[in-house]
Amino acid sequence: MKILMACGGTGGHLFPGMAVAESFGEKVPAAEIVFVGTDRGLEKQVLAKTDWRLEMMRVPSLADKKGLKKIGAVFGVCRSLAQAHRLLKKEKPDLVIGTGGYAAGPVMMLASMRGIPTVAVEPNFVAGLTNRLLKPFVDRVVVANPALEKLFGKKTVVLGVPVRKSILKSYDSTTVRRYDRTTVFIFGGSQGAKTINDGMLSALPHLQDLKDKIHFIHQVGGQARVEDFEKAYREAGFSAEVYPFIENMGAFYEKASFVISRAGANTLAELVALKIPALLIPYPFSAAGHQEANAKMIERAGGAVVLNDRHASGEGLSGAVRKMVESPDRLNEMRANLDKLGNPDAADRVVDLCLQLVGGKS
């Protein structure tokens, strides 16, 4: 059995695809999984350290293009369709799975037109552009938000967001934290988040009276200078670890009393599965406002606090951090609320659905 996994760009598209691939590896060991991505995304860096093969495509973005740039992007899409045609002809997959992102569109559409079973995975509370455009073509759409059935109709299957088994297995909720302090794990997605980075540095002076009660773990992203952040935490008198990028997230999740992060669907799925409270700062320019919708859903369930991006300055962010550090009972309540939301077997259920579509072929 050969499966094409069309995903990539950001971790929010790539990691759910990796979660499904891991589950396929356990359920159908003989299956060959080939990822399809672009040279602009995270996939080249991450997948190079796995046994999965990566095929690259050039796919332009149509978003925010005007005039001649729009026309050029349309011609670029035509070239992408030609690439997708050649790829499908070469690989001859039994199944194509897409989790959104640039590469998923042309590959999924042409696979469907060739009669190859297709499954789209929509991890966000609001459907992304790629999956909305693929609606007429795909066989099934896996969602976490039941309300998306209004959009995708009878093709909708509510299974949750696939979470990597490597994350679940590397996390041990019984581990005694290394630090006799509240450990705050901060990250802004795979590329970092300037608002969160700058806000945290501005917040430190407002948290001076708590410096002996907090330990920070901060993933600043590849564009930031780690030594600058290390110096800022050190000079402010705080205990901190600073990293450009963290691959083994599970090992760091298990240290966290709570997380400060953006609100991508993959991040929230991991936090829910591991029952980690969060202070969420949605990216204000996410497509169709999906990060705010994602965050508000978790907040309504009592598992997170949402802080607007424009309020994530020193004073606003420090106030939100203070409330969480000084409220251990509230953090325990948030963990209990997250326990009611979790669906850690979503990846396995996606694989079961795919096997039904292809007739259990192995």
C-alpha positions as CSV (number, residue, x, y, z in Angstrom):
1,M,0.0,0.0,0.0
2,K,1.4,3.4,-0.9
3,I,0.1,6.6,0.6
4,L,0.9,10.2,-0.4
5,M,0.7,12.6,2.5
6,A,0.2,16.1,1.0
7,C,0.9,18.6,3.7
8,G,3.5,21.1,4.9
9,G,4.3,24.8,5.1
10,T,3.7,25.2,8.8
11,G,3.8,22.8,11.7
12,G,0.0,23.1,11.8
13,H,-0.2,21.3,8.5
14,L,2.8,19.0,8.8
15,F,2.4,17.6,12.3
16,P,-1.1,16.2,11.9
17,G,0.2,14.4,8.7
18,M,3.1,13.0,10.7
19,A,0.7,11.8,13.3
20,V,-1.4,9.9,10.8
21,A,1.8,8.5,9.2
22,E,3.0,7.2,12.6
23,S,-0.3,5.5,13.1
24,F,-0.2,3.9,9.6
25,G,3.3,2.6,10.5
26,E,1.9,0.8,13.5
27,K,-1.3,-0.5,11.9
28,V,0.0,-1.3,8.4
29,P,3.8,-1.8,8.8
30,A,4.3,-2.6,5.1
31,A,2.7,0.6,3.9
32,E,5.0,3.1,2.1
33,I,4.3,6.7,3.0
34,V,5.6,9.5,0.8
35,F,5.2,13.1,1.9
36,V,4.6,15.9,-0.6
37,G,5.6,19.5,0.4
38,T,7.2,22.7,-0.8
39,D,10.7,24.1,-0.4
40,R,9.2,27.1,1.6
41,G,7.9,25.0,4.5
42,L,9.1,23.3,7.6
43,E,8.9,19.8,6.1
44,K,12.3,19.7,4.6
45,Q,14.0,20.3,7.9
46,V,11.8,18.1,10.0
47,L,11.3,15.1,7.7
48,A,15.0,14.9,6.9
49,K,15.4,13.3,10.4
50,T,12.8,10.6,9.7
51,D,12.6,7.5,7.4
52,W,9.8,9.1,5.3
53,R,10.6,10.3,1.8
54,L,9.8,13.8,0.8
55,E,8.8,14.9,-2.7
56,M,9.0,18.6,-3.4
57,M,6.7,20.8,-5.5
58,R,6.6,24.5,-6.3
59,V,3.1,25.8,-5.5
60,P,2.4,29.6,-5.5
61,S,0.1,31.3,-3.0
62,L,-2.9,33.1,-4.4
63,A,-3.6,34.9,-1.2
64,D,-3.2,38.7,-1.3
65,K,-2.0,38.7,-4.9
66,K,-3.2,41.6,-7.1
67,G,-2.7,42.6,-10.8
68,L,0.1,41.0,-12.6
69,K,1.2,39.1,-9.5
70,K,-2.2,37.5,-9.4
71,I,-1.9,36.5,-13.1
72,G,1.6,35.1,-12.5
73,A,0.3,33.1,-9.5
74,V,-2.5,31.6,-11.7
75,F,0.1,30.4,-14.2
76,G,2.1,29.1,-11.3
77,V,-0.9,27.0,-10.2
78,C,-1.1,25.5,-13.8
79,R,2.6,24.5,-13.5
80,S,1.8,23.0,-10.1
81,L,-1.0,20.9,-11.5
82,A,1.4,19.6,-14.1
83,Q,3.9,18.7,-11.4
84,A,1.1,16.9,-9.4
85,H,0.2,14.9,-12.6
86,R,3.7,13.7,-13.0
87,L,4.0,12.9,-9.3
88,L,0.8,10.8,-9.3
89,K,1.8,9.0,-12.5
90,K,5.2,8.1,-11.0
91,E,4.1,7.1,-7.5
92,K,0.8,5.4,-8.3
93,P,-0.6,5.8,-4.7
94,D,-3.5,3.8,-3.4
95,L,-4.6,6.8,-1.2
96,V,-3.9,10.5,-0.8
97,I,-4.3,12.3,2.5
98,G,-4.1,16.1,2.7
99,T,-3.9,18.3,5.8
100,G,-4.0,21.7,4.2
101,G,-1.2,23.9,2.9
102,Y,0.0,24.7,-0.6
103,A,1.0,21.2,-1.7
104,A,-2.3,19.6,-0.8
105,G,-4.5,21.4,-3.3
106,P,-3.2,20.3,-6.7
107,V,-2.2,16.8,-5.5
108,M,-5.6,16.1,-3.9
109,M,-7.6,17.5,-6.8
110,L,-5.9,15.5,-9.5
111,A,-5.8,12.3,-7.3
112,S,-9.6,12.6,-7.0
113,M,-10.0,13.1,-10.7
114,R,-8.0,9.9,-11.3
115,G,-10.2,7.9,-9.0
116,I,-7.7,7.6,-6.2
117,P,-9.3,7.7,-2.7
118,T,-8.7,11.0,-0.9
119,V,-9.1,12.1,2.7
120,A,-8.8,15.8,3.8
121,V,-7.9,16.6,7.4
122,E,-9.1,19.9,8.7
123,P,-7.7,20.5,12.2
124,N,-8.9,24.1,12.6
125,F,-12.2,25.3,14.1
126,V,-12.6,27.3,10.9
127,A,-11.9,25.5,7.6
128,G,-8.8,26.6,5.6
129,L,-8.9,27.8,2.0
130,T,-7.3,24.7,0.6
131,N,-9.9,22.3,2.1
132,R,-12.8,24.6,1.2
133,L,-11.6,24.5,-2.4
134,L,-11.2,20.7,-2.3
135,K,-14.7,20.1,-1.0
136,P,-16.2,18.9,-4.3
137,F,-13.3,16.6,-5.0
138,V,-12.3,14.7,-1.8
139,D,-14.1,11.5,-0.5
140,R,-14.0,12.4,3.2
141,V,-13.2,15.4,5.4
142,V,-12.0,14.7,8.9
143,V,-12.8,17.5,11.3
144,A,-12.5,18.4,15.0
145,N,-15.3,20.9,14.9
146,P,-18.8,19.3,14.4
147,A,-20.1,22.6,13.1
148,L,-18.1,22.1,9.9
149,E,-20.6,19.5,8.8
150,K,-22.6,22.5,7.5
151,L,-19.8,23.2,5.1
152,F,-18.6,19.7,4.1
153,G,-22.0,17.9,4.3
154,K,-22.1,14.1,4.2
155,K,-18.4,13.9,3.6
156,T,-17.7,15.1,7.2
157,V,-16.3,12.7,9.8
158,V,-15.7,14.1,13.3
159,L,-12.6,12.4,14.7
160,G,-10.6,15.2,16.3
161,V,-7.1,16.4,15.5
162,P,-4.4,13.8,15.0
163,V,-1.6,14.1,17.5
164,R,1.8,12.5,17.0
165,K,2.4,9.4,19.1
166,S,6.0,10.5,19.6
167,I,4.6,13.5,21.5
168,L,2.2,11.3,23.6
169,K,4.8,8.7,24.3
170,S,7.5,11.1,25.3
171,Y,5.2,12.9,27.8
172,D,4.9,11.4,31.3
173,S,2.3,13.2,33.3
174,T,3.6,11.5,36.5
175,T,7.0,13.0,36.1
176,V,8.1,15.2,39.1
177,R,9.1,18.6,37.6
178,R,12.7,19.4,37.9
179,Y,12.1,22.9,39.2
180,D,10.6,23.9,42.5
181,R,8.8,26.7,40.7
182,T,6.0,27.4,38.3
183,T,7.4,26.4,34.9
184,V,6.2,28.5,32.0
185,F,6.8,27.1,28.6
186,I,6.7,29.8,25.9
187,F,6.7,29.2,22.1
188,G,5.2,30.9,19.1
189,G,5.0,28.0,16.6
190,S,7.8,26.6,14.5
191,Q,9.0,30.1,13.4
192,G,8.6,31.8,16.7
193,A,6.3,34.9,17.3
194,K,7.8,38.4,17.6
195,T,4.8,39.7,19.6
196,I,5.2,37.0,22.2
197,N,9.0,37.3,22.3
198,D,9.0,41.0,22.7
199,G,6.1,40.9,25.2
200,M,7.8,38.5,27.5
201,L,10.9,40.6,27.7
202,S,8.8,43.7,28.4
203,A,6.9,41.7,31.1
204,L,9.9,40.7,33.1
205,P,10.2,44.0,35.1
206,H,6.5,43.7,36.1
207,L,7.1,40.2,37.5
208,Q,10.2,41.0,39.6
209,D,8.5,40.0,42.9
210,L,7.9,36.5,41.4
211,K,11.4,35.8,40.0
212,D,12.1,33.2,42.6
213,K,8.8,31.4,41.8
214,I,9.0,31.1,38.1
215,H,11.2,29.1,35.7
216,F,10.9,30.0,32.0
217,I,11.4,27.7,29.0
218,H,11.3,29.8,25.9
219,Q,11.5,28.7,22.2
220,V,12.2,32.0,20.5
221,G,12.4,30.8,16.8
222,G,15.2,30.6,14.3
223,Q,15.0,34.4,13.5
224,A,15.8,35.5,17.1
225,R,19.2,35.6,18.8
226,V,19.1,33.1,21.7
227,E,22.0,34.9,23.5
228,D,20.0,38.2,23.6
229,F,17.1,36.4,25.4
230,E,19.4,34.5,27.7
231,K,21.0,37.8,28.7
232,A,17.7,39.5,29.3
233,Y,16.4,36.7,31.5
234,R,19.7,36.6,33.4
235,E,19.9,40.3,34.0
236,A,16.3,40.4,35.2
237,G,17.2,37.7,37.7
238,F,15.0,34.9,36.3
239,S,15.8,31.2,35.9
240,A,15.3,30.4,32.2
241,E,16.2,28.1,29.3
242,V,16.2,29.6,25.8
243,Y,16.1,27.5,22.5
244,P,15.8,28.5,18.8
245,F,13.7,25.4,18.0
246,I,12.6,22.4,20.0
247,E,11.9,19.1,18.2
248,N,11.1,16.8,21.2
249,M,8.2,18.9,22.4
250,G,6.9,16.1,24.6
251,A,9.9,16.2,26.9
252,F,9.4,19.9,27.5
253,Y,5.6,19.7,27.8
254,E,6.0,17.4,30.8
255,K,7.9,20.2,32.6
256,A,5.3,22.8,32.0
257,S,2.9,24.1,34.6
258,F,1.3,26.1,31.8
259,V,2.1,27.2,28.2
260,I,2.1,30.6,26.5
261,S,1.6,30.2,22.8
262,R,-0.2,31.0,19.6
263,A,-3.4,29.1,18.9
264,G,-2.7,26.9,15.9
265,A,-4.8,23.7,15.7
266,N,-1.9,21.3,16.1
267,T,-0.6,23.1,19.2
268,L,-4.1,23.1,20.8
269,A,-4.6,19.4,20.0
270,E,-1.3,18.6,21.8
271,L,-2.2,20.7,24.8
272,V,-5.7,19.2,25.1
273,A,-4.3,15.6,24.7
274,L,-1.7,16.3,27.4
275,K,-4.0,18.3,29.6
276,I,-1.7,21.4,29.8
277,P,-3.3,24.8,30.7
278,A,-2.5,27.6,28.4
279,L,-2.4,31.4,28.0
280,L,-3.2,31.7,24.3
281,I,-2.3,34.7,22.1
282,P,-4.0,34.1,18.7
283,Y,-2.1,35.3,15.7
284,P,-4.4,38.2,14.5
285,F,-3.7,37.7,10.8
286,S,-4.4,34.0,10.6
287,A,-6.6,33.0,7.6
288,A,-10.3,33.6,8.3
289,G,-9.4,34.3,11.9
290,H,-9.0,30.6,12.6
291,Q,-6.6,31.0,15.5
292,E,-9.0,33.2,17.4
293,A,-11.8,30.7,16.8
294,N,-9.5,27.8,17.9
295,A,-8.5,29.7,21.1
296,K,-12.0,30.8,22.0
297,M,-13.3,27.2,21.8
298,I,-10.7,26.0,24.4
299,E,-11.4,29.1,26.6
300,R,-15.1,28.3,26.6
301,A,-14.4,24.8,27.7
302,G,-12.4,26.2,30.6
303,G,-8.9,24.9,29.5
304,A,-7.2,28.2,28.5
305,V,-7.1,32.0,28.9
306,V,-7.1,34.1,25.7
307,L,-5.2,37.3,25.5
308,N,-5.6,39.6,22.5
309,D,-2.4,40.1,20.5
310,R,-2.6,43.9,21.0
311,H,-2.7,43.4,24.7
312,A,0.4,41.1,24.8
313,S,2.7,44.0,25.8
314,G,4.7,44.0,29.1
315,E,1.9,45.1,31.4
316,G,-0.9,43.1,29.8
317,L,1.1,39.9,29.4
318,S,2.7,40.2,32.9
319,G,-0.8,40.6,34.4
320,A,-2.1,37.4,32.7
321,V,1.0,35.5,33.7
322,R,0.7,36.6,37.3
323,K,-2.9,35.5,37.6
324,M,-1.9,32.0,36.4
325,V,1.2,31.7,38.6
326,E,-0.7,32.8,41.7
327,S,-3.7,30.5,41.0
328,P,-2.5,26.8,41.3
329,D,-6.1,25.7,42.0
330,R,-7.2,27.4,38.8
331,L,-4.5,25.5,36.8
332,N,-5.8,22.2,38.3
333,E,-9.3,23.1,37.3
334,M,-8.2,23.9,33.8
335,R,-6.4,20.5,33.6
336,A,-9.6,18.7,34.6
337,N,-11.6,20.6,31.9
338,L,-9.0,19.7,29.3
339,D,-9.3,16.1,30.3
340,K,-13.0,16.2,29.1
341,L,-11.9,17.4,25.6
342,G,-9.1,15.1,24.7
343,N,-9.2,12.6,21.8
344,P,-5.7,11.1,21.8
345,D,-6.7,8.3,19.4
346,A,-7.7,10.6,16.6
347,A,-4.8,9.5,14.4
348,D,-5.7,5.8,14.8
349,R,-9.3,6.6,13.9
350,V,-8.2,8.5,10.7
351,V,-6.2,5.4,9.7
352,D,-9.2,3.1,10.2
353,L,-11.3,5.4,8.1
354,C,-8.7,5.4,5.3
355,L,-8.4,1.6,5.4
356,Q,-12.2,1.4,4.9
357,L,-12.0,3.6,1.9
358,V,-9.3,1.5,0.2
359,G,-10.9,-1.8,1.2
360,G,-8.3,-2.7,3.9
361,K,-5.5,-3.1,1.4
362,S,-2.1,-3.7,3.0
